Amino acid sequence: MSQRSDLRRRRMTLENEWSHWVAGRKAAEAVAPVRGALRPEVTESWGRSLVSVDPRVDSAPVSDGGSVARRWAGSPLRRPVDDLADELRSIAEDAGFVSAVTDESGTILWTCGGRTMRRRAEQVNFAPGGRWDEPAMGTNALSLALRTGRPSTVFSAEHLVSALHGWVCYCAPIHAPDGRILGVLDLSTTWDRSHPLAMSTVRSLVTAVETRLRTELPTVPATPVRLTCLGAERAERAGTALPLRPRQLEILTLLALEPDGFTAERLREALYGDRPVTASTFKAEISHLRRALGGGIAPRRYALTGPVSCDAVDVLRALKNGDLTTALRHYGGPLLPRSEAPGIIEWRAQLEVAVREAVLASADPEHTLRYGERAPYDAEVHERALRLLSPADTRRPIVLGRLSTALRD
């Protein structure tokens, strides 16, 4: 059977799957894969996309009225792409592709290609100013690459929007030297021209862009992030809260506590344990955190590369230096108290034991009093405080009240 016949059969199978999922189901029901032809990352994206995207929309929405010339002029990707423009045009025109470059939001800033393919692309607003992020245009290669931080291919009816079922798209994210995703580079063509070497071409082009970025982008000191994870769950930069979900706060906390970093397998186990979670879901969380931090996470062995201060790290450093007063000043309570991630639970226990044992070993009643505020049900700590306080100390009634409550419960 010829390659074209194989592609046609695959397209028909995907069209059937798409009809079953999209046309025959309500969005709220689209949360589990149907038959075996669909990849998990596609069905997961469909489920997310159906909340905001009509599968029968005919083109991508427009950003900034379609005028992105100023954004492109100020983009760090402009000069590297200009350097490669002739090569990109040659590849796109010779192979019957249209090429596009987006910014980090998924808005297309630049395209090239033959007249016929560009005209077809413009019909769905695959053109400068078109928004191709997942909330705007559903499942496509650009949105998946932005979400996961990895190269992505979407073929025919894997696209959520039916107007794109005649296309196949090959896409890879472009990373800044500090790990931030600056945008994506895409090669798209009609489904019948699908070719296994297209993704290799995209990867090579992205590598060339990233190589130029390393020599052109200045090194700018990053604004530190402050992570508060003891008795609280928040991350801030310059006084502004970062929009992080609980899972992303868990990742940031683990990376802060283990500066040598994690392999993908070990970090995934620390977050999910034995729960069956797809690789795409795991990597999407990493990608979202990286975007929120503006980079700052190494892409292979996951480790922080940007400045992050953390109250839990401050506590451990103070204990190591024998400064229990400072440790207690930073100790606001259990580590990420609502988290059930195995790695967080393990670190939570380590921190609680380390602080508590240091308090019980201290001869300073201020330490037991301060810790007792955070541990009202710890009778042993209150008993230690009473032994250290003089009989005339006016704080004894407070400690006696705490001890009575602890013993009663």
N, C-alpha and C positions, 0 to 999 in steps of 0.2 A: 504494500500500500504506500502511495506517495506521501511526502510530507504535507502537501496541501490537503490530501484526504484526511490525514490524521488531525490536522488543525480544524478542518470542517467538522469532523466528528466530535472533537473536544468542544468546539463552540456550541454545537447543538446540545450536548450534554449539559453544559453550563447554562444555556438558555432555559432548559427545562428546570434546572435547579433554581435559577433566578425567579422563574414564574411561580414555582411552588412556594418559595420563601416570601417574595415581595408581593406578588399579585394574590396569593392565596392565604396570606397571614396578616394579622394585625401587627403593628410595630411592637406592641407589648409582648407578643408571643415569639418574636424573633430573637431568641436568646440562646438557642442551642442548635448545633449543626444538624442538617437533614441527612442527605445521603453522602456517599463517600467522595464525590468529585470535588468538593469545596475544601480549601485549606482553612485551618482554624483561624488564622489571622484575617481571612476574608470574612468569615461568618461573624467573628467578633466585631469587626469594623462595620458590617451591615447592621448589626444590632445597635451599635452606638449611633450610626448615621441616620437611621430611620426616625430618630427623635426630632431631627432638624431638617432633613433633606427629603424632598419629594422625588422618588425614583424616576418620575416622568418629566422632570424639569428639562428644558431643551438646551440650556447653556449655563456656564458658570456665572455667578454674580460678579459685579464690577466693584473694584476697590478704588476709592478716591476719584470717582467719575471717569475712570479709565486712564487718567493721566498719571503716569509713574515716572516720567522723564527725570524729575528732580530726585526721586528716590533712587533711581538707577545711577544717576550721576554721583550721588553720595555713598553708594554701596561699596563695601570693601571688595565685592566680587567683580566690579566693573573692569578694573585694569587687568586682572588675570584672565577674564573672559575675553576682553578685547584682544589680548595677546594670542588667544587660541581661536579667535573668531573665524579666520580663514579655514583652519582645520575643521572646525565645527560645521561650517557651511558646506565644505567639500563632502564630509561624511553624510550630512543630512541630505544634500541634493543627489549625490551619487547613489545612495541606498534607498531613497524614497522615504525619508524620515522628516519630521519636524523636531527641532531641538528647542528646549526652553530652560531658562534659569529663573528660579524664584528667590525671594527673600525668606527669612526665617518664619514668616507668617503664612507662607504658601501662596503669596501673590506673585504672579509672573511679572518679571521686570524686563526680560529680553527673550526674543525668539529668532530663529532663522530656519530656512528650509526652502525647498522648491516651491514654485508658485502654486501648483496644484494642491500640495499637501498643506501649505499655509492657508489657502482658501478654505479647505475642509476644516482645519483647526480653528479658524476664526468663526466658523458657524457655531461652534460650541464654546466660544470665547476662550480657547486655548491660545491666548494672546496677551500682550502686556496689559496689565490692569485686571486680568481675570483672577479670581480667588479660587484656589484649589485645595485648601485645607479641608479636613474631614467635616467639620460642622457646616461648611459652605457647599461642598460638592461631593460629600460622601466618600465611598471607597474608591481610591485610585492610587496609582503608584506614587504620586507626589505626596499625598496625605499620609500614606503608610510609611514612606521614608522619613518624613518629618516626625511622625509619632514614635517610630521605633529607633531612629538613628542608624538604620541599616539599609542597604540596597534593597529595592523592591521591584517586582514585576507584576503587573495586573493585565490579564488577558481577557478580552471580549466581555462576556457576561459576568465576569468577576467584578466589573465595575457596578456599583449600585445604580447609577443613572443609566437608563436604557439608551440614551442618545450616544453613549460611549461604547456600546457593545460592538461597534465596528472597528474598535481600536485595540492595539496592544501597546503598553507603555513600559519603558525601562528607566529606572530612576535610582539615583544614589545621593545621599546627603553630602554637603560640603562642610567640612569642619574647619574652624579657626585653629590656630596653633594651641590655644588653651582648651580645646575640646568643644567649644560652643558650635551649634549648628547655625551656619550663616544662611543656608538655603539649600536648594537641591538642583541637580542637573538632570534633565529628562530627555530621552529620545523616544518619540512615539511614531507609530505608523499604523497602517491597516492590519487587521488580525491575520490576513493571509500572507503577510510578509514577515510574520514572526520568525525570529532567527536566534538560535542559542548563543551566537557570538555577540549579539547586541549588548548584553549586560557587561561583557568583558570590555567592550568599547567604552561604555559609560564609566566603568570603574577606572579605566586608564585616563580618561579625560578629567575625572574628578581628582585623581592623584596629581595630574599636571597642574590643576588649579590650586590645590592645597600646597604644592611645592612652591608656587609663586607667592602664595599668601605668607608662607614662613619667612620669606625674604622681604616682604613689603609691609606687613602689618607691624606698627610699633608696639613695643611692650608697655602697656599702661597699667600702673598699679591698680589692683582690684580693690573695691570697697569691701571690707570684711563683713562676713555674715555672723550674726550672733545667734546661736542655737540655745534655747532654754528647754531642757527636757527633764528636769528634776521637779516633779510635782506639777509640771506644766508641759505644754506641747506647742511651741511656736518658734519660728525663725524670722529674724528681722535683718534688714540691711539699711543702714542710715536712718533707723527709727521707723522704717516702713515694713509692715509684715509681708513676708513672701507667701504667695498663694500655694501652699503645699498641702497635699492630701495626707492623711495619717500614714499611708504606706511610704510616701516619700520622706516624711519626717523620720520614720524608722530607718530608712536607708541612710539618710544624712547622719543620724545618731550613730549608727554602726560604723560608718566611715570615719566619723570624728573620733570614736573610741579606739579604732584600730587603724592607725596611720599607715601601716604597711600594706593595707588594702586586702581585697578579697578576690579569689577566683570567682568566675561567674557561678560555678556550681556551689561553692561554699556560701556565697552571699544569698543565693536563691534558697538554700537550705535554712540559713539563719532567718529568712523572712517568712518562708512558707512551711518549713518542716516537711512532712510527708504529704501535704496537700497537693493534688494534681493541678498544677498551674502551668499554662503554656509558656514557652520561651518568649513568644511575642508579647504577652502580657507583662512578664518580668522586665523585658528590655524597654517596653514602653514607659514603665515607671522610672527607669533609669534616665531615659530620654527626657521625660517631663522635668525631673529634678535637675538635670543638666541645663535645660533651657531656663528654668527658674533661677538658677545660680549664675547664669551667663557663662556657662562652661564650668570649669573647676573640677571635673571628674575625669580621670584617665579612662580611655575607651576600652582597654583590654583587661588588664588587671585593675579592678575598680578601686580607686583610691582618690582622695581629695588632692587636687592640685592648686586650689585657690584658698585664700585665707578664711578659715571658719573657727571661731572660738565657741567653746561649749562649756556650760556649767558643770557637767559631769566630768569632763576632762580637768577642769579647774579643781574639783574636789579630789580627784585621784592625785594630781600633782601636789596639792597641799599636804595630803596625807603622806606622800612619799618624802616630802621635806620636813615632816614632823610638825606641821603647822595646823593643828586641829581647829584653832579659832577661825582661820580662813576657810578651811574645809566646811565647817558648819555654817559659815556665812553664805556659801554657795549651795549648800545642800537644802533644796526646797521640798524634798519628798521623794517618793519612788520614781524610778526612771520610766518615762512615758507610761503613766499609771494605767491607761486603757489598752495598751498594746498587749497582744497575745502572740507576737512573733517569738519563736524560740530563742533567737539570738538576743533579743531585748530582755526576755525573761531571765536569761542567764546573766547578763550584765546587771540587771536590776538586783538580783540576789547578791552578786559580788559587791556591788556598791553598798547595799544595806548592811551586809555583814562587816565590811571594812570600816564603815563609819561607826556602827554600833560598838564594835570591839574596841575601837580607839577611844570612844566616849567612856566605856566601862573601865578602861585602863587608866583614864586620866584622873589626876588628883585635884583638878580644878572644878569646883561646883558649877561654874558658869557653863562648862561644857555639857554637863548632865541637864542643867536647866534648859539650855538652848535646844538640845536634842529632844528633851521631853516634850517641848511644844509640838514637834513634828511626829512624835510617837506617843500619843496620849494613853495607849493601852499597853505600854511596855512597863510592867510592874518592876522588873529588875532595874531598869534605869531610874525610876523614881525612888526606889529603895536606896540605890547608890547615891542619889542626890541628897537624901535625908542624912545619910551617914557623913557626907562631906560638909553639910551646912551646920553652922554653929547653932546651939539651942536658941540663941536670941535672934537669929536671922529672921527678918520679917517675911521672907519668901517661903518659909516652911509650910504655912497653911495652904499655899498654892500647890505645893508638891504633895502634901497630904491629900488634898482633894483629887489630884490626878491619880494618886495611888489607890484611893478608895474606889474611884471609877474603874480603874484597870482591874482590881481584884473582884469587883462586883460583876464585871462582864466576863 
